[in-house]
Amino acid sequence: MGLRFEVSATSPTGGRRAALHIPHGTVQTPVFMPVGTAATVKTVQQDTLEHIGASGAGAEIILANTYHLYLRPGHQLIRRMGGLHRFMSWPRPLLTDSGGFQVFSLAKLRKITPAGVEFRSHLDGSKHFFSPEHSIDVQIALGADIIMAFDECVETPATWERTRDSMGLTHAWAARSLAYFAAHKHEVPWSIESATKAGAPHLASEMWDTQSFENRTQSLFGIVQGGMYADLRRESAERLVEMDFDGYAIGGLAVGEPRDVTREMIARTLEILPRDKPRYVMGVGYPDEIEEYARMGVDTMDCVLPTRAARHGLLFRAPEPGEESSTDQPRTLKKADDPGCPTHAGPIGMSGMSEETETASRTAVRMNIKRLEYAEDQRPIDPTCSCLVCRRYTRAYLRHLFMAKEPLGLTLNSIHNLSFYLDTMSRVRAELAGLSREQAAAWLKDSRDEFDQTVRDPWA
Ligand SMILES: [Zn+2]
């Protein structure tokens, strides 16, 4: 069995409160998944990831990139190490993408045929070939709980005809991904025997012994494409639903299009996707975006934005009372400021963002820790946040670390931003379960206070 998806409440706007049971644990949804491109969420170690967020429950699932891990250190090496969970010592759920997005955005000299894609590595120029079968084979070797069908990502903007042809290729590849997965899913490297055989006895420790994977398999999601055309999105969703995947992703969005187009494409697709299976929008977004899509009925999302912004000194925080209505704030996110989410650690920088100082949305303000005004600011990043960083460090110290290019600054910024994203989703889940906004905020505060009592006061 792959996954079990239990919906416990549905809101009038379509948002779902659910539990996603997968082999390495249960994920409470809607959920935001931090991106761990090269088997690491950049600058944040695994045991910290297990405790970020208000309740201290940490990230329940993270994402890793097939393309990057295939090139370095190689999927066969990771298979020999007992799979990605053991290799990176992350006992909780993992998701891998198919590598398609990176092949189309990072790799050089691509040659696309119905058979697959030939490309050259962005690292050393070496030649490689990815077919749907090969992508699934690599993802089985990595052993994430959820894996993705291999798809073609069309360039943006693209004509209707070009998008339709690309979508046709994605559907053919989806069927081949599914067939290969059905025949090979038992080859996943999860057993204790494979860890011991790999010559790493500590990997067969109690952290793993308690997990039973008997009769458990990975789950395969299909990816809806169709560019910015509602009719193609609907057709793509219908075709993939006919193929009967374990869950469905909506790909090819947040690539520079206006946000109302993103929202429209998601809404048209959600109408077609079955209500009893998980739905995943790849590569979004800002805090107010993930909240909005969760309320529409999206169950999982991922984005490099919180960690990438953190490494640029850009921190998300809740607006202060009155801040939203002042003349200077909020400035809604202008398209020119919006880098989209170049989903999977693509090469696009934070253009616009790094120049921007503070931008407010309904649920988040973005602050630039480099600004001189924080040089002697004794407050935490966000006085309402009780993440590991806000309960201990001042803006002044974080600014100093960033200006002095100290690596710890990048780590602390990343921990706070990820906590902000996870807390946003905790609040949305509480509201979808029936709490009012005020009750949800109070509940979040209670879980913070409870967690506070378990954390040692550094001055005691
Ligand atoms: Zn914080």
Residues whose N, C-alpha, C, O or C-beta is under 5 A from the ligand:
A	BS01	ZN	C385 S386 C387 V389 C390 H416
